[in-house]
Amino acid sequence: MRRALLSVSDKTGIVEFARTLIAHHFEIVSTGGTQAALNAAGIAVTPIEDVTHFPEMLDGRVKTLNPRIFGGILARREDPHHLQTLTEHAITPIDLVCVNLYPFAKTISDPDVTLAAAVEQIDIGGPSLIRAAAKNYRDVLVICDAADYDQVGLALDTPDDDLRFRKHLAAKVFHHTAHYDAVIANYLTDEAKPDTLTLTYQRQQALRYGENPQQTATFYADCQPTPFSIAAAKQLHGKPLSFNNIKDADAALGLIREFGDPTVVALKHMNPCGIGSATTLEAAWDKCYAADSMSIFGGIIVLNRPVDLATATKMHRLFLEIIIAPAFDDEAYDVLAKKKNLRLMTVDFTTAQAPEADELISVRGGLLRQERDQVRDDPADFQTVSTVQPTADQLAAISFGLKAVKFVKSNAIVVNTLDQTLGIGPGQMNRIDAVKIAVAKAKEKPNFDQAVLVSDAFFPMDDCVTYAAEQGIRAIAEPGGSIRDADSIAKANELGVALIFTGNRHFRH
């Protein structure tokens, strides 16, 4: 008779699995809680103490760490010396190990959990058992996931063991324990910049392809994603997200969290194409749409208020890829869901202002880690360096534009009013081209006379001030800090433009 060791924290399906093992002539050895659950179901179990000849101790901290257990798992069946050693010490081989670990990640997801309580959920014996079994996978079947119970049962029905299947289960164990240890290590780490950065993610979605059809791709989510994230979003309607959808939606969520008033953001190719704020969501949509009625086609839309029928009716007229909001009124959902491919998603906006984790950027051979650009530009810190002083409305407009420019690819220029973008110049290799693009789009709008211009970084020379002023811009904001700042200041004074230094650069490469 073969021997199986069962010791699980999550007892989902364990009774049925134990019955499957008994049907395949396994003797079952088990520990405290698992033993009690199996006994309650009428399943005969050999207590772990009968194998180790030693009682559980230290409040259950020590129960399986014993040579009679690990010898039975690690002995190589094809090695006569190993088998002789088992015989000499009266150790019975263990042919199957089924263990899942203490729920450490679930424990620390409780914001009120204490460090002491979390530490008690660090499993010691469990990882050791499944690692030992995985190391000896040729002789020992190892299961760490209840989702594999049925597949193991089917494998036991075959006359010959499938070595590839055993290897698959072993690899799953090492992925599982690596993840488990990483979660613990990150929880216990106090340093902002540890020497070793251990990351772990869970596969959430296999994607049809990556940025282009010739590229394969998969979406992996943080094992505890923040509620305000695309990883935690709930998709209510529409076809699965694509690689580009996910990237764009993530960028749009980062942008919308900058705004408190009813606001609508439209985003394309990682750049905003329209932003509108107002006292109502419908009015905010109108401003967003008017900001760039051409580029919004096929865009990602994020709204920071529940979608109402009036706003939904207007959005329904366009081809859009995704609409994300805190919620959708029933009537609004019914209108938008008529488009079978339109993705409708909700996220938890109540956590939008929570501190965000550092961003991680992949490079060939490594990884960059940095704090997110969470600076909120304060007009009280602005320095007016020109003779002309900005008006209160111009300062308010500059504050609006600075929220937007943080999420535009550099070199970045935003031309806007106090509640609407009019023109955006993204991702140019020189700043004057970005200015020309943004101003050209903005001049098409009837409220261009109210516009200000905001730059994500300093002007290296006075050509940007010159061009903007000649086109009718009357207030400009930039961080300052160029060795030729004096030239821009002099040009602003010459042309009668208010020039404000914000002191904060917002590059977004």
N, C-alpha and C positions, 0 to 999 in steps of 0.2 A: 504493500500500500504506500502510495506517495504521500508526502506531508506538505501541507500548505500553512503558511503563517498569515493570519489576518489581523490587522490592527489599524483601524480607520477612525479618523476624527469625524469625517462626514459619512454617515452610515446609510446614505441613499443607495438603495439597491443591494446592500451587502447581504441581506438574508437570502434573496433570490440567487445571488452569486454563490453563496455558500452551498445552497442546495445543488447548484450545478456542479460544484466541485465534488460533493459527496456522491453524486450520480456517476462521476468519473473516478470514484474510488480513492478520493483524497481523505486523509485524516486531517482535521482542522485543529491547529493550535492558535490560541488567541489570548488577548490581553483584556484587562478590566472592562471598559465600557463596551467594547466590541463583543467580548464574551457574554456580557449580560444581555445584549441585544439578541445574540444568536440563541442563547439559552431560553429567552422569553418566547422565541419563535419555535421552540422544541427541537433545536439543533444541538447535537452532542458536540462538545468542544473539549479539547485538552487544555487545561489552564497553563499559561506560560511558566508558572512556578513548578509544574510537574516536569518541565523540560530542563529548566535552569537549576532546579533544586535550590532555589534561592528566592525569598519573597520580594515582592515589589517594595521599594523603600523610597525614602525622601519625598513623600507625597506623590509618588508615581514618577518622579524624575528618573529613577533607575528601575528598569524592569526587563529590557531586552538586551542590554549591553552585557553580553555573557558569551564565553567561548562555545558553549553548547548550542547557542543560536548562530553565531557568526561562523563557527566551524562548519555547521551544517549547511550554511548558505555558500561559503566560499570554496569549499572543497571541490577540486576538479575531478569529475567522475572518471576521466580517462587516465588519471595519474594513480598508479597502484600505491605509491607512498602516501598520497592524501587519503585514500580509502583505508589503508592500514591504520593511519593515525585516527581516523574516525572510529574504527573498531576498537582500538586500544583505549579510547576515552569514552566509549559507549555513547557516541554522538550519532543521532539519526540524521541523514541528509534532509534538507528542506528543499523542495522542488518548485515551490511557488511562493512568492512573497507579494502580498497585497496590502499596501500601506498608503494612506493619504495623510497629509501633515496638518498640524495644528493651524487654525485659520489666522495666521499672523496679519495678513493684509486686511482682512475683514475687521480684526480687532483694532488696528490703528486707524481705520476709516472713521471710527467714533471720535469726534473732536474732543470729547471729555475723558478719553482713556488716559490713565496714568502710565508713567514709564514702567513702574513695577508690574502693572497688569499686562502691559505689552511684552515685557521680558518673559513673563510666565508662558506666553504663547510662542516662544521660540522652541521649536521641536529639535531634540537632539537625537534620540533613538530612531525616530522615523527616517530622517535623511540617511542615517548610517545604514539602516536596514536596506532601503531601496538602492542606495549606491553600491552596497556589497552585492546585492542580487543582480544589478545591472552590469557590474564588472564580470560576473560569472554567468552572463546571459545565455551561453551555450547550454548550460545545465539547469538554469533557474528561470522560470517565467516571472517577470516582475510587472506589477500593475500599480500605477500611482493615480489613475484617473478612472472614476466610476463609469465614464463614457466608454471605456474599453471592455467592460465586463462581458457584453454580448459577443464581441469579437473574439475574446479569449475562449469563451464557451464554444464557439464554432471551431476554433483552432484545436481544442481538445478532442473534437470529434474526428479529426483526421488521423490516420494511422502513423503518419510521419510528421514530426515537428517541422515547421517552417522557420528556418534559421533567420531569414530576412525579417519575418514578423517579430521574432525574439529581439533581434537587433534594433528594430524600430521601437519596441517598448523600452529597451535599454536607453536609447538615445533620448526618448521622451523623459525618462527619469532624470538624466543629467541636465536637460533643458529646465525641467521643473525645479530641481534643487538649486541650479544656478540662479533662476528667477527668485526663488524663496530667499536665498542668501543675499541677493542684491537688494531686495525690499528691506530686509533687516539691516543691512549695512547702511543703506541710505537713511533709514529712520534713525539710526544711532549716531550718524555722522553730524558733527556740529560745524565743521569747517565749511566755509563757502566754496573753497577751492581745494578739494581733497586731491592727493597725489594720484589716486586711482579713481577713475570715474566708471562706475559699473551701471549699465543701463539695461532695462528689461522692458519688453513690450509684448503685447498679446496680439496675435493676428486677428483682425476684425473683419477684413474683407479682401477677397481675391478680386483684383480689378481686371477689366477686359484687356487693358493695355495701359502703358504709361503716358508720358507727354505726347508720344506719337505711336501709331499702330505697330511699329516694329519693335517697341520696347515693352517688355513684360513688367508688371508692377503688382505690389501688394500693399494694403493699408494695415499698418500695425498701430494699435492704440496703446497709450499709457495704461498700465494695469489699474491705475486709479485716476482716470482723467478728470480734470476739473469740470464741474457741471456746465460751465460756460465755454464750450468747445465743440468743434465739429465731431470729435470722437464721441462725445456724450449726447449729441443731438439725436432727436427722435424723428425719423422720417415717416411722415403721415401718408405720403402719396408720391407716385412717380417712379421712374426707372432708377436703377442703382447709380450711385455717384461714380464719376470718373476720377482719374488722377488729377486732372486739371480742375475739376469741380472742387475737390477737397482742398487744394491749395488756395484757390480763389475764395472759397467760403471761409477758410481760416483767416485770410487777410481781411476780409470784410468784417468778421467778428471783432478782430483787433481794432478796426477803425470805429465801429459803431459804439464801442464802449467809451469812446472819448466824449460822447454827447449825452446830455441829460434831457433836453427838450425833445418832443416828438421829432424823430429824425429818420430819414430814409437814405440809405447808401446804395449806390449802384457801382459794381466793380467788374472790370474786365481785365484778364491777363495780369492779375496781381496789382493793378492800378485802379484807383477810383476814377470813374468817369462822370459821376454826379453825386452831389450831396445836398440835401435840402432839410432845413429845420423850420418848424412853424408851431403854432399853438394846437393844431390838429394834425393827425396822421395824413389825412387826405391832402391837406395843404402842403405838408412836407413832401409827399409824393409828387405833387405838381411841380414843386421847386426842383426836386431831384431830376424828374423827367426833362424839364425845360433846360436844365444845366447842359445836357448833351443828348438830345432826342435821337441822334443817330447811333452813337456808341452804346447806348443802353440796350440795343437789340442783342439778344442772346446773353445778357449779363446775369450777374448774381445780385439779388436784391436782399438787403437786410433791413428790417424795420424794428425799432425798439419799443413799439407798442403793439398790442394785439391787433390783428388785421380786421378791419371792419368791411362791411359790404361795399360802401362807396369806394374805398381804396382798392378793394379786390376787383371791382368792376373795371376800373381804369387799368389795372395791371393786366387783366385778362385780355385786353386788346393787343398786347405785345407778345412777341416770342421771348420768353425768359427761360433761363436754365434752372434756377433755384430761387425760392423765396424762403427766407428764414425770419422767424418772428417769435416772440414769447408765446403766442397762441393765435388761433384763427377763429373768429366768430363762425357759428354754424353756417350762416348764409354765405359768408365770405369763402369758407372752405368749399361749399357746394359749387360756387361759381368757378373757382380756380381749378378744382378737381376735374372739371370737364376736359381739361387738357391732360391726356393720359401720361405724357412724358415729363410734365412739369414736376420737379421735386418740391414738395412742401415739407418744411422741417421746422421743429421748435427746439429752442434751447432755453436753459434756465437763466433768465436775465437778472434774477435776484442776486446772482453771484458775479455779475459782470465786473464789479469794481473790486473784487478780491485780488490780492497780490498775485501776480503771475510768475510762474516758474521761468528760469532762464531759457533762452532759446538755444537750440542746438542746430548747427549747420554742418552738413557733411561736405568734406573735401577729400580729394584722392589721398588715401593713406592716413586720414585722420578726421578730427572733429573739432569744430570751433564751438565754444560755449561763451555766451555773453548774457548780461542782464538785458531785458527788454527796454526799449526806449519809453519809459513810463513818466518822463518829465512832463509836467503840466505847466506850460508857459504862462507866467503871471504878468499881466500888464504893469503891475507895480514894480517889476524888475526891468522893464524896458527902458532903454536910453534913447531919447530923441537927440540925434546928432546934427540935425539940420536946423536952419533958422526957422523954417516953417514948422509949426506945431500940428500934430494930428488932432482931428476932432474926436469926440467921444465915440461916434459911430465908426470912424475909421479904426480906432483901437479895438472896438468890439469885433469888427470885421477881421482885423489881423489875428485876433485870438481864434476866431473860427477857422481862418486859413491855416494857422499853425497846427490845428488838430488834424486837418486834412493832409498837409504836406508831409507829415511824419510817415504816411503810408503810401507815398508816391515814390516810385523808383528814381534814384538820383542819376543825373542832375534833375532836380525837381523844382517846378514853379507852379504855384496856384494863384489864379486871379479869382477873386470872390467878393461877395457882399457880406453883410453880417449874418446871413442865414442861407447862403446858396453859393455853390461853386459856379463860376461862369466859364472858366477855361483852365485846363490842366496840361502842363508840359512835362511829360515824364521821360526819364531814362535817356537823356541826350548826352553826347560825349562832351559838349561844351555848353555853358550856361546860357549864352545868348540865344542859341537855338531853342532851348527850353522856354525862354522868355517869349520868343517870337511865336511859338506854337500856342502857348497859353493865351497870349494877348489876342492872337488872330481868332481863336475860338470865342474869347470873351467879348470881342467887339461886335459879334453877331447878336448879342443879347441887348434888349431894350434898356436894361438897368446898368449898362456898362459905366455910366457916369458916377455910379456909387461904388465902383470897384477899387479894391486895394490889391497889391501884389505881394506875395509872400514867397521867400526863397528858403530852401532847406539848408543852404550853406552860404558862405560869404561870396560876394562878387569879387573876382580876382582883378577886375578893372572897371572903369566907369561906363562901359558900353551898355550894360543892362539897364542902368539908371537912365541913360540917354534915350534908349529905345522906348522904354516904358513911358517915360515922361512925354516923349514926342507923340505917342499914341493916345495920351489922355489920362494915364494913371497919375493920381495925385498923392498917393501914400504907398510907401514901400517898406517892407520889413525883411531883414536878413540878420544872421547872427553877429556879423562883424568879425574882425580878427584877421583880415587880409593885410599884407604889408602895404597895399595900395588903398586902404580904406579912405585916406584923405582925398583921393581922386573922386571916389563916389560921393563923398560928402560935399565936395566943392561943386560937383555936377548937380547934385540935388538942390543946392542953394542957387546955382545959376538958373535952373529951370523951374524953381518954385515948387519943389516936391518935398513932402515930409518924409524923412528917412529915419527909420527906427532900427536900432540894434537890439536884438532879443537876448543875446548872450548864449543861446543854445543852438547847437547844430543838430540837424535831423537827417543825416545820411541814411539811405536805405538801399543798399546794393542788391 
